[in-house]
Amino acid sequence: MNYYSLIKNNILPYFDKSNIHISIVDKQNYSTENVKDANIKGLMADDKTGHINSIMKPIFDFLSLENLDIEYSYYYVGKYKNNQKINDNTIIKLKNIYKDENEKLFEFIGKRIESWQ
């Protein structure tokens, strides 16, 4: 995804950078407990690490809103096979495709996303 180009072309013409908050969700680590069958197809797990709160706090702060303590459960729909590995060459090719775009995004947000490099 070309996030920087989307921001540059669709948001910056209307909003100053100081009025934009970007949350990087995939860099957060979380763990789950109490994994059980859910009423929906898949599994449900309680988040005991407060992952959602660590994501939402900077957003509430940016918006000058009171922080909320959110209790949240993760729902995993479908079946996942951990034994399927993406080919290393495919990962290298994808990182090369998005390298320039990601560098622009890193510069814009003022930090690097290690897993994207």
Backbone bond lengths (Angstrom), bond angles and torsions (degrees), N, CA, C in turn:
res aa  C-N    CA-C-N  psi(-1)  N-CA   C-N-CA  omega(-1)  CA-C   N-CA-C  phi
1 M - - - 1.442 - - 1.528 108.21 -
2 N 1.267 116.10 137.12 1.468 122.09 179.22 1.526 109.71 -92.98
3 Y 1.329 116.12 73.60 1.461 121.00 -174.67 1.526 112.46 -62.18
4 Y 1.321 117.25 -43.21 1.461 118.74 -178.15 1.530 110.77 -61.00
5 S 1.310 117.34 -45.94 1.474 120.42 -179.91 1.524 111.22 -61.95
6 L 1.329 116.68 -38.44 1.470 119.43 177.25 1.522 110.99 -63.18
7 I 1.328 116.36 -43.85 1.469 120.23 178.46 1.522 110.37 -64.21
8 K 1.330 116.45 -48.16 1.468 121.72 -177.43 1.528 111.79 -59.91
9 N 1.321 116.38 -43.84 1.463 120.53 -173.47 1.526 114.58 -87.78
10 N 1.333 117.49 -26.39 1.463 119.28 -172.16 1.523 114.90 -115.12
11 I 1.322 117.54 -15.86 1.463 119.34 -177.63 1.527 111.71 -117.21
12 L 1.340 116.63 -48.05 1.468 119.65 -176.98 1.526 114.99 -61.58
13 P 1.332 120.02 -28.12 1.471 117.54 175.51 1.533 112.84 -64.62
14 Y 1.329 117.46 -19.02 1.456 121.45 -174.83 1.522 114.30 -113.45
15 F 1.349 116.98 -23.89 1.458 121.19 -175.99 1.518 110.01 -131.59
16 D 1.326 115.87 139.60 1.445 122.02 173.00 1.530 108.73 -69.98
17 K 1.316 116.34 150.32 1.467 121.30 -179.06 1.531 111.74 -54.69
18 S 1.328 117.42 -33.54 1.466 120.39 -179.78 1.530 112.26 -67.09
19 N 1.316 117.35 -15.90 1.464 121.90 179.21 1.526 112.61 -99.57
20 I 1.335 116.82 13.63 1.460 121.77 -177.86 1.526 108.70 -119.84
21 H 1.314 116.27 132.14 1.470 121.28 173.89 1.519 108.01 -121.13
22 I 1.305 116.38 128.30 1.467 121.22 179.58 1.517 108.20 -115.82
23 S 1.322 116.60 123.33 1.461 122.08 177.79 1.521 108.89 -104.08
24 I 1.312 114.88 129.56 1.459 120.60 176.20 1.523 107.15 -98.69
25 V 1.304 116.47 102.45 1.455 121.44 -173.00 1.517 112.24 -82.36
26 D 1.316 118.50 -37.53 1.460 119.66 -172.62 1.521 113.69 -70.76
27 K 1.335 118.73 -10.38 1.456 119.42 178.29 1.523 111.72 -83.87
28 Q 1.317 117.20 -12.75 1.452 120.64 -179.51 1.525 110.56 -78.35
29 N 1.305 115.26 138.47 1.459 120.16 175.70 1.518 108.59 -99.54
30 Y 1.290 116.44 143.40 1.449 120.20 175.65 1.519 108.36 -145.09
31 S 1.298 114.82 159.36 1.451 119.76 174.63 1.513 107.34 -132.06
32 T 1.294 115.50 159.04 1.451 119.68 -176.86 1.517 109.79 -124.86
33 E 1.316 114.52 153.46 1.450 122.20 176.43 1.512 107.78 -132.39
34 N 1.309 114.76 166.54 1.455 120.27 174.29 1.528 111.32 58.97
35 V 1.327 116.35 47.95 1.467 120.54 178.67 1.518 108.40 -73.05
36 K 1.312 115.97 129.10 1.458 120.25 -177.91 1.527 109.56 -150.11
37 D 1.319 115.34 165.52 1.454 119.69 174.72 1.519 109.26 -65.27
38 A 1.305 116.13 138.13 1.455 120.93 179.01 1.517 109.57 -102.24
39 N 1.317 115.48 168.14 1.461 119.95 177.13 1.520 111.04 -68.32
40 I 1.320 115.93 -20.73 1.456 119.75 176.23 1.525 107.61 -96.07
41 K 1.296 116.37 168.23 1.463 120.31 179.05 1.526 108.63 -64.60
42 G 1.307 118.08 120.84 1.448 121.98 177.95 1.512 112.31 127.02
43 L 1.314 116.48 -156.18 1.452 122.99 -177.63 1.518 109.99 -122.44
44 M 1.317 115.76 156.39 1.448 121.83 175.78 1.524 107.62 -125.29
45 A 1.331 117.15 141.61 1.457 121.26 178.48 1.519 109.56 -140.26
46 D 1.332 116.15 138.76 1.461 121.26 176.53 1.519 109.61 -79.01
47 D 1.301 116.45 139.87 1.464 121.95 176.43 1.515 108.14 -93.93
48 K 1.315 117.47 106.55 1.463 121.94 -178.85 1.526 112.13 -93.33
49 T 1.316 118.75 -2.86 1.464 121.36 -177.53 1.517 112.59 -95.50
50 G 1.318 117.42 -6.58 1.460 119.80 -177.94 1.518 112.69 72.77
51 H 1.332 117.11 27.91 1.462 121.99 -178.09 1.521 111.83 -53.20
52 I 1.324 117.25 -47.02 1.465 119.61 -177.04 1.524 110.34 -64.81
53 N 1.332 117.30 -35.07 1.469 119.90 178.85 1.522 111.12 -69.16
54 S 1.325 117.97 -35.70 1.469 119.71 177.88 1.524 111.01 -68.50
55 I 1.312 117.40 -27.35 1.465 121.94 176.12 1.532 110.29 -76.50
56 M 1.325 116.33 -42.45 1.456 120.76 -173.21 1.527 113.77 -79.75
57 K 1.316 119.57 -28.33 1.469 121.57 -176.53 1.530 112.65 -54.72
58 P 1.349 119.40 -50.94 1.469 118.18 178.24 1.535 113.31 -61.64
59 I 1.306 116.94 -29.97 1.464 120.31 178.31 1.530 110.02 -70.39
60 F 1.345 116.57 -46.62 1.468 119.97 176.42 1.523 110.44 -59.93
61 D 1.334 116.98 -42.99 1.466 120.67 178.99 1.528 110.81 -60.79
62 F 1.324 117.41 -45.55 1.459 122.11 179.78 1.526 111.20 -59.03
63 L 1.326 115.96 -39.23 1.463 121.51 -178.43 1.528 112.85 -86.71
64 S 1.341 116.02 1.64 1.473 122.06 -177.17 1.527 111.29 56.03
65 L 1.319 115.25 42.64 1.463 121.53 177.61 1.520 109.87 -108.23
66 E 1.313 115.80 155.41 1.456 120.96 176.72 1.536 108.82 -65.76
67 N 1.330 115.34 136.57 1.463 119.34 177.38 1.519 110.21 -70.20
68 L 1.297 116.28 139.13 1.456 122.60 177.64 1.520 109.25 -111.27
69 D 1.297 116.89 144.57 1.462 121.52 173.85 1.524 106.73 -93.54
70 I 1.310 115.89 105.85 1.456 121.48 -173.66 1.527 109.60 -97.50
71 E 1.309 116.35 124.94 1.461 120.42 172.04 1.520 106.59 -91.80
72 Y 1.312 115.89 129.63 1.448 119.28 -170.96 1.521 109.93 -142.55
73 S 1.300 115.60 142.57 1.454 121.84 173.34 1.514 108.43 -117.92
74 Y 1.317 116.43 142.73 1.460 121.99 178.58 1.509 109.17 -93.18
75 Y 1.319 115.58 136.05 1.452 120.94 177.55 1.521 108.33 -112.27
76 Y 1.297 115.75 125.11 1.459 121.98 178.79 1.520 107.26 -107.28
77 V 1.295 116.43 109.00 1.453 120.40 -176.90 1.517 108.42 -98.50
78 G 1.302 115.61 131.15 1.452 120.38 177.90 1.511 111.97 95.34
79 K 1.294 115.15 -176.45 1.458 121.54 -179.09 1.517 109.03 -110.46
80 Y 1.316 115.38 135.87 1.447 121.11 -179.27 1.513 108.89 -117.56
81 K 1.300 116.49 135.29 1.458 121.48 178.47 1.515 108.68 -109.80
82 N 1.318 116.30 114.19 1.461 120.82 -179.33 1.515 112.39 -74.76
83 N 1.306 117.13 -13.36 1.461 119.12 -176.88 1.529 113.18 -82.62
84 Q 1.320 117.66 -3.15 1.456 120.47 177.60 1.521 108.94 -89.95
85 K 1.318 116.66 118.33 1.451 121.79 -177.52 1.522 109.01 -113.89
86 I 1.326 115.02 137.05 1.459 119.72 176.13 1.521 108.11 -74.70
87 N 1.293 115.71 136.32 1.460 121.84 179.03 1.524 110.09 -58.31
88 D 1.336 117.20 132.34 1.465 121.93 -179.28 1.524 112.03 -56.64
89 N 1.320 117.96 -36.77 1.475 120.87 178.46 1.523 111.43 -64.75
90 T 1.321 116.73 -35.56 1.462 120.78 177.59 1.521 110.41 -65.21
91 I 1.319 117.08 -42.83 1.461 121.28 178.23 1.522 110.41 -62.15
92 I 1.313 117.38 -44.11 1.472 121.67 178.66 1.521 110.45 -61.25
93 K 1.336 117.18 -44.43 1.468 120.78 179.39 1.527 111.36 -62.09
94 L 1.328 116.94 -43.43 1.470 120.28 179.79 1.523 111.46 -64.98
95 K 1.322 116.72 -42.10 1.468 119.71 178.74 1.524 110.46 -63.19
96 N 1.326 117.35 -37.12 1.468 120.76 177.78 1.529 111.71 -67.97
97 I 1.322 116.82 -38.04 1.465 120.86 178.78 1.526 110.65 -61.40
98 Y 1.333 117.08 -42.14 1.465 121.82 -174.25 1.527 113.84 -97.85
99 K 1.318 118.17 2.41 1.462 121.59 -174.58 1.529 112.62 -56.51
100 D 1.323 118.83 -54.57 1.468 121.65 -177.06 1.528 111.15 -62.30
101 E 1.307 116.46 -44.58 1.462 121.17 179.43 1.527 110.74 -62.32
102 N 1.326 116.66 -43.12 1.459 120.55 179.78 1.524 111.58 -65.50
103 E 1.319 117.42 -38.00 1.464 120.48 178.01 1.531 110.82 -60.99
104 K 1.317 116.82 -40.28 1.468 120.98 177.05 1.533 110.41 -64.09
105 L 1.322 116.60 -40.91 1.459 120.58 178.41 1.528 110.57 -65.46
106 F 1.330 117.91 -45.26 1.468 121.49 179.41 1.527 110.14 -57.97
107 E 1.325 116.63 -42.84 1.460 120.68 179.14 1.536 110.23 -64.78
108 F 1.313 116.38 -41.29 1.466 121.08 -178.87 1.529 111.67 -64.32
109 I 1.336 117.50 -44.31 1.470 119.97 -176.71 1.526 112.36 -87.45
110 G 1.329 117.21 -11.05 1.455 120.54 176.15 1.510 114.91 78.46
111 K 1.308 116.78 19.64 1.467 120.56 174.88 1.513 109.62 -157.41
112 R 1.303 113.59 159.33 1.460 120.56 -178.78 1.524 109.77 -98.90
113 I 1.302 116.11 149.24 1.461 121.82 175.06 1.534 104.66 -108.89
114 E 1.310 114.65 102.52 1.473 120.46 -171.45 1.522 112.55 -57.04
115 S 1.316 117.93 -40.73 1.464 120.06 -176.78 1.531 113.02 -68.21
116 W 1.326 117.87 -13.47 1.463 121.70 179.96 1.521 112.45 -93.10
117 Q 1.317 118.27 -4.94 1.459 121.22 -175.62 1.506 111.18 -91.64
